[in-house]
C-alpha cells in the first residue's frame, strides 16, 4: 500500500528534479521514488557497515539489514575497503543457517 507524503523542497532541488525528469522522460514522482530508494539503500549500507565495524552486527546481520546476500555484502565491504572480521565460528554458523534454510 502506498502512502502520500508531502514536503517542501528548495528551488534548487525542484530544478534538479525537473532536469532529471526531462532527461529520463519520467514524471517528478517517479524520479523522487527512484532517488529515495537509492538513498535509503545507501543509508542502510552505511549504517550496517558502521554497526559491523563496531562489532554490533555480525556479517550475516549486516547483510540481512542491507537486504543484500552475504556475498553481495562481502563485495560491498571490498569496494569500500573495509576489512572483514569473519572468523571460523561465524562461518560455521552461517553455513548451518544456510543448510537449515535449504531443508525447508
N, C-alpha and C positions, 0 to 999 in steps of 0.2 A: 504494500500500500504506500502510496506517495503522500507526502505532506508538503504543503506550500509554506515556504519560508521567505520572508521579506527582509531586505536590508538596504541600507543606504550605501551607495558607492561614490567615491570621488569621481570627478570628471575624467581624471587620468585612467582610472580603472575602466570606466564606461568606454572611453576611446579605445583602450586596449582590447576590450571585448568586441567592439564594433569591427576593429581591424581583423581580429582572428575570425570572427563570424563571416566577414566578407571573403577572406582568403579560403576558408574551409567550406564556404557555401552552406552554412548551418545557421540556425537562429541562436540568439544570445543564450537562451535557456539551455540548449544542448551544449554550448561551449562552457557555460558555467558548471554544468553537471560533470563534464569531462575533466575540466581543470580541478574541480573539487575532489573528484575521485582520485585523481593523481596526487593531489596534496595530502589527502587522508592516508593513502598508501605510503607516501614518503614519510609522513609523521609516524605511522606505525613502525616502519623500518628503523627510523632514527631512535624511537623510544625503545624498541626491542633490543637494538644494539647497545644502547646505554644500560639497560637492565642486565643484559648478558655480560657486559664488561664489568659491571659492579657485582656480578655473581648472584643477582636476584632472579634471573631466568636461566634455566638450562638451555642448551642449544635447541632441544625439542620444544620447550615452552616458547622460546623466541620465534622459532619457525611457525608455530601454531598461531601466535599472536599476530604475526605479519601476514598470515594466510598464504604463506609460501611453503613449498615442500622443504624437507630437510636439506636436500641437495641445492635447491634454489637459495636457501638461506646461507649455506656454505659459500656459494658463488657471490652472494651479496657481501659477506664478510671479506672475501678475497678481493673483490672490487674496491672496497673501502679500506683495504689493507689493515684489517682488524685481525689480530692473532686468534687462532682457535684454541679455546680451553676445553678440550674434549678428551676425557680420559677413558680408559678401558671399561670402567664400571658404567659410565654414561652410554657408551656404545652398546654394551650388552643390554642395558635397559631399553634402549631404543629398538634394538633388534627384536627383543622379546615382545615389545608392543606391536611392532610390525607383523611378527608371526601370529600374534593373537588376533589382530585385525583381519589377517588373511583367512583365518579359520572361520570367521563369522560369515 
